[in-house]
Amino acid sequence: MKILLFGVSNVGKTTIGKLLAERFGFTFYDLDEEVKSRMGMTLEEFVHTSDLRWRDQKRGSIIKKIIRLEEDMVFAITPISYTHNFKSRIMVDDILPIELYDTPENIFSRLVFSDEYDNIYTDDDYKEKHKDYYLKDIRADLDWYGTVYAEIGIQNRIFINNDLPEKVVDRIISEYDLQDVIRCTQLKRGNKEYDINAV
């Protein structure tokens, strides 16, 4: 099984994805990290290379390569506007695409920055000073990418509601009846003593 997590920046895809993968015993992939590794450059360099269409074509090519892998996975996918070269591949039986979303205010509260070397840092004074700008930007992203995700057929949506990541993972497992997936994965790995009620 492949679980693909979509959503705007800072919504929690990576944090929730890692926890979900750990819970299932799946491999975790992060599109940003795959871009850096496969393109041999920082994200800062990547976003200043060519135009958005070119960058999304590169991202789409990487998405296709990852989801072709014969393994169970959770895949956190960077916001992407041009989806034509991978969208048909995510609507198949063994793939569960989910859009994670939250209020602009909650996303703003998690906003972090990165330098030219992709080091993450916080700057609360700067963030608060430019709060109106960032909230407007987040609202625009939620509207735009929400439309993109709907157009490619993603019907599964989870409202984060500023919950703890662990609670969001619990809700995803419950909402999509994934308890059996965990049990089957554990049995495949030979852990027949696994207690599904502990999930």
C-alpha positions as a Markdown table, in Angstrom:
| # | Residue | x | y | z |
|---|---|---|---|---|
| 1 | Met | 0.0 | 0.0 | 0.0 |
| 2 | Lys | 1.1 | 3.5 | -0.7 |
| 3 | Ile | -0.2 | 6.5 | 1.2 |
| 4 | Leu | 0.4 | 9.9 | -0.5 |
| 5 | Leu | 0.0 | 13.0 | 1.7 |
| 6 | Phe | -0.7 | 16.2 | -0.2 |
| 7 | Gly | -1.1 | 19.7 | 1.3 |
| 8 | Val | 0.3 | 23.2 | 1.4 |
| 9 | Ser | 3.6 | 24.0 | 3.0 |
| 10 | Asn | 3.7 | 23.9 | 6.8 |
| 11 | Val | 0.5 | 21.9 | 7.1 |
| 12 | Gly | 2.3 | 19.0 | 8.7 |
| 13 | Lys | 2.9 | 16.4 | 5.8 |
| 14 | Thr | 6.4 | 15.4 | 6.8 |
| 15 | Thr | 5.8 | 15.2 | 10.6 |
| 16 | Ile | 2.5 | 13.3 | 10.2 |
| 17 | Gly | 4.0 | 11.2 | 7.3 |
| 18 | Lys | 6.9 | 10.0 | 9.4 |
| 19 | Leu | 4.7 | 9.0 | 12.3 |
| 20 | Leu | 2.3 | 7.2 | 10.0 |
| 21 | Ala | 5.1 | 5.3 | 8.3 |
| 22 | Glu | 6.5 | 4.4 | 11.7 |
| 23 | Arg | 3.1 | 3.2 | 12.9 |
| 24 | Phe | 2.7 | 1.0 | 9.8 |
| 25 | Gly | 6.3 | -0.1 | 9.4 |
| 26 | Phe | 6.3 | 1.5 | 6.0 |
| 27 | Thr | 9.1 | 3.3 | 4.2 |
| 28 | Phe | 8.8 | 7.1 | 4.4 |
| 29 | Tyr | 9.6 | 9.4 | 1.5 |
| 30 | Asp | 9.6 | 13.2 | 1.4 |
| 31 | Leu | 9.5 | 14.8 | -2.1 |
| 32 | Asp | 11.7 | 17.7 | -1.0 |
| 33 | Glu | 14.4 | 15.4 | 0.2 |
| 34 | Glu | 14.1 | 13.3 | -3.0 |
| 35 | Val | 14.4 | 16.4 | -5.1 |
| 36 | Lys | 17.6 | 17.4 | -3.3 |
| 37 | Ser | 19.1 | 14.0 | -3.6 |
| 38 | Arg | 18.2 | 13.3 | -7.2 |
| 39 | Met | 18.8 | 16.8 | -8.5 |
| 40 | Gly | 22.0 | 17.2 | -6.6 |
| 41 | Met | 21.1 | 20.7 | -5.3 |
| 42 | Thr | 19.5 | 22.5 | -2.4 |
| 43 | Leu | 15.8 | 23.4 | -2.5 |
| 44 | Glu | 16.9 | 27.0 | -2.6 |
| 45 | Glu | 18.8 | 26.3 | -5.8 |
| 46 | Phe | 16.0 | 24.2 | -7.2 |
| 47 | Val | 13.3 | 26.9 | -6.8 |
| 48 | His | 15.5 | 29.4 | -8.6 |
| 49 | Thr | 16.2 | 27.0 | -11.5 |
| 50 | Ser | 14.0 | 27.6 | -14.5 |
| 51 | Asp | 10.2 | 28.1 | -14.2 |
| 52 | Leu | 7.5 | 26.5 | -12.2 |
| 53 | Arg | 6.3 | 24.2 | -15.0 |
| 54 | Trp | 9.9 | 22.8 | -15.4 |
| 55 | Arg | 10.2 | 22.3 | -11.7 |
| 56 | Asp | 6.9 | 20.5 | -11.4 |
| 57 | Gln | 7.8 | 18.3 | -14.4 |
| 58 | Lys | 10.9 | 17.3 | -12.5 |
| 59 | Arg | 8.9 | 16.7 | -9.3 |
| 60 | Gly | 6.3 | 14.8 | -11.2 |
| 61 | Ser | 9.0 | 12.5 | -12.7 |
| 62 | Ile | 10.4 | 11.8 | -9.2 |
| 63 | Ile | 6.8 | 11.1 | -7.9 |
| 64 | Lys | 6.3 | 8.5 | -10.7 |
| 65 | Lys | 9.6 | 6.8 | -9.9 |
| 66 | Ile | 8.9 | 6.6 | -6.2 |
| 67 | Ile | 5.4 | 5.2 | -6.5 |
| 68 | Arg | 6.6 | 2.6 | -9.0 |
| 69 | Leu | 8.7 | 1.1 | -6.2 |
| 70 | Glu | 7.5 | -2.3 | -5.1 |
| 71 | Glu | 7.2 | -1.4 | -1.4 |
| 72 | Asp | 4.7 | -0.1 | 1.1 |
| 73 | Met | 5.3 | 3.6 | 1.7 |
| 74 | Val | 4.0 | 6.9 | 3.1 |
| 75 | Phe | 5.0 | 9.7 | 0.7 |
| 76 | Ala | 4.8 | 13.4 | 1.7 |
| 77 | Ile | 4.4 | 15.4 | -1.5 |
| 78 | Thr | 5.3 | 19.0 | -1.9 |
| 79 | Pro | 2.6 | 21.4 | -3.3 |
| 80 | Ile | 2.6 | 20.9 | -7.1 |
| 81 | Ser | 0.6 | 22.8 | -9.7 |
| 82 | Tyr | 1.4 | 20.9 | -12.9 |
| 83 | Thr | 0.2 | 17.3 | -12.3 |
| 84 | His | -0.3 | 15.9 | -15.8 |
| 85 | Asn | 2.7 | 13.6 | -15.8 |
| 86 | Phe | 1.8 | 11.7 | -12.7 |
| 87 | Lys | -1.9 | 12.2 | -11.8 |
| 88 | Ser | -3.2 | 9.1 | -13.6 |
| 89 | Arg | -0.8 | 7.0 | -11.5 |
| 90 | Ile | -2.2 | 8.0 | -8.1 |
| 91 | Met | -5.8 | 6.8 | -8.7 |
| 92 | Val | -5.2 | 3.1 | -8.5 |
| 93 | Asp | -6.3 | 0.5 | -5.9 |
| 94 | Asp | -3.2 | 0.3 | -3.8 |
| 95 | Ile | -2.7 | 4.0 | -3.5 |
| 96 | Leu | -4.5 | 6.2 | -0.9 |
| 97 | Pro | -4.1 | 9.9 | -1.7 |
| 98 | Ile | -5.0 | 12.2 | 1.2 |
| 99 | Glu | -5.0 | 16.0 | 1.3 |
| 100 | Leu | -4.1 | 17.4 | 4.7 |
| 101 | Tyr | -5.5 | 20.9 | 5.4 |
| 102 | Asp | -5.9 | 23.3 | 8.3 |
| 103 | Thr | -7.0 | 26.9 | 8.9 |
| 104 | Pro | -4.6 | 29.7 | 7.7 |
| 105 | Glu | -4.1 | 30.8 | 11.3 |
| 106 | Asn | -3.0 | 27.3 | 12.4 |
| 107 | Ile | -0.7 | 26.9 | 9.4 |
| 108 | Phe | 0.8 | 30.3 | 10.1 |
| 109 | Ser | 1.5 | 29.3 | 13.7 |
| 110 | Arg | 3.7 | 26.4 | 12.3 |
| 111 | Leu | 5.5 | 28.6 | 9.8 |
| 112 | Val | 9.2 | 28.2 | 9.7 |
| 113 | Phe | 11.9 | 29.5 | 7.3 |
| 114 | Ser | 14.9 | 28.0 | 5.6 |
| 115 | Asp | 18.2 | 29.5 | 4.6 |
| 116 | Glu | 20.2 | 29.0 | 1.3 |
| 117 | Tyr | 21.5 | 25.7 | 2.6 |
| 118 | Asp | 18.0 | 24.4 | 3.6 |
| 119 | Asn | 18.7 | 24.8 | 7.3 |
| 120 | Ile | 15.3 | 25.4 | 9.1 |
| 121 | Tyr | 15.1 | 28.3 | 11.5 |
| 122 | Thr | 12.4 | 30.4 | 13.2 |
| 123 | Asp | 12.1 | 34.1 | 13.3 |
| 124 | Asp | 9.0 | 35.0 | 15.3 |
| 125 | Asp | 9.6 | 38.7 | 15.3 |
| 126 | Tyr | 9.8 | 38.8 | 11.5 |
| 127 | Lys | 6.9 | 36.4 | 11.1 |
| 128 | Glu | 4.6 | 38.5 | 13.3 |
| 129 | Lys | 5.7 | 41.7 | 11.6 |
| 130 | His | 4.6 | 40.2 | 8.2 |
| 131 | Lys | 1.6 | 38.2 | 9.5 |
| 132 | Asp | -0.9 | 39.8 | 7.2 |
| 133 | Tyr | 1.2 | 39.0 | 4.1 |
| 134 | Tyr | 1.8 | 35.4 | 5.2 |
| 135 | Leu | -1.9 | 34.8 | 6.0 |
| 136 | Lys | -2.9 | 36.1 | 2.6 |
| 137 | Asp | -0.3 | 33.9 | 1.0 |
| 138 | Ile | -1.5 | 30.8 | 2.9 |
| 139 | Arg | -5.1 | 31.5 | 2.0 |
| 140 | Ala | -4.2 | 31.8 | -1.6 |
| 141 | Asp | -2.2 | 28.5 | -1.5 |
| 142 | Leu | -5.1 | 26.7 | 0.2 |
| 143 | Asp | -7.5 | 27.9 | -2.5 |
| 144 | Trp | -5.2 | 27.1 | -5.4 |
| 145 | Tyr | -3.9 | 23.7 | -4.3 |
| 146 | Gly | -7.3 | 22.7 | -3.0 |
| 147 | Thr | -8.5 | 23.2 | -6.6 |
| 148 | Val | -5.5 | 21.3 | -8.0 |
| 149 | Tyr | -6.0 | 18.4 | -5.7 |
| 150 | Ala | -9.8 | 18.2 | -6.5 |
| 151 | Glu | -9.0 | 18.3 | -10.3 |
| 152 | Ile | -6.7 | 15.3 | -10.0 |
| 153 | Gly | -9.4 | 13.4 | -8.1 |
| 154 | Ile | -8.2 | 13.5 | -4.5 |
| 155 | Gln | -11.4 | 13.1 | -2.4 |
| 156 | Asn | -9.9 | 12.1 | 0.9 |
| 157 | Arg | -9.3 | 15.1 | 3.1 |
| 158 | Ile | -8.2 | 15.3 | 6.7 |
| 159 | Phe | -8.7 | 18.6 | 8.7 |
| 160 | Ile | -5.7 | 18.9 | 11.0 |
| 161 | Asn | -7.5 | 21.3 | 13.3 |
| 162 | Asn | -4.2 | 22.1 | 15.0 |
| 163 | Asp | -4.3 | 18.6 | 16.6 |
| 164 | Leu | -1.1 | 16.9 | 17.8 |
| 165 | Pro | 0.4 | 14.9 | 15.0 |
| 166 | Glu | -0.1 | 11.6 | 16.9 |
| 167 | Lys | -3.9 | 12.3 | 17.1 |
| 168 | Val | -4.0 | 13.1 | 13.3 |
| 169 | Val | -2.3 | 9.8 | 12.6 |
| 170 | Asp | -5.0 | 8.1 | 14.8 |
| 171 | Arg | -7.7 | 9.8 | 12.9 |
| 172 | Ile | -6.3 | 8.8 | 9.5 |
| 173 | Ile | -6.1 | 5.2 | 10.6 |
| 174 | Ser | -9.7 | 5.3 | 11.9 |
| 175 | Glu | -11.1 | 7.3 | 9.0 |
| 176 | Tyr | -9.8 | 5.0 | 6.3 |
| 177 | Asp | -10.1 | 1.7 | 8.3 |
| 178 | Leu | -6.3 | 1.1 | 8.2 |
| 179 | Gln | -6.0 | -1.1 | 11.3 |
| 180 | Asp | -5.9 | -4.2 | 9.1 |
| 181 | Val | -3.1 | -2.7 | 7.0 |
| 182 | Ile | -1.0 | -2.4 | 10.2 |
| 183 | Arg | -1.8 | -6.0 | 11.2 |
| 184 | Cys | -1.0 | -7.4 | 7.8 |
| 185 | Thr | 2.3 | -5.5 | 7.6 |
| 186 | Gln | 3.3 | -6.7 | 11.0 |
| 187 | Leu | 2.4 | -10.3 | 10.1 |
| 188 | Lys | 4.4 | -10.1 | 6.9 |
| 189 | Arg | 7.3 | -9.0 | 8.9 |
| 190 | Gly | 6.9 | -12.1 | 11.1 |
| 191 | Asn | 5.6 | -10.3 | 14.3 |
| 192 | Lys | 2.7 | -12.6 | 15.0 |
| 193 | Glu | 2.6 | -11.4 | 18.6 |
| 194 | Tyr | 1.5 | -7.9 | 17.4 |
| 195 | Asp | -1.5 | -6.7 | 19.3 |
| 196 | Ile | -3.8 | -4.7 | 17.0 |
| 197 | Asn | -5.6 | -3.3 | 20.0 |
| 198 | Ala | -2.4 | -1.4 | 20.9 |
| 199 | Val | -2.8 | 0.7 | 17.8 |
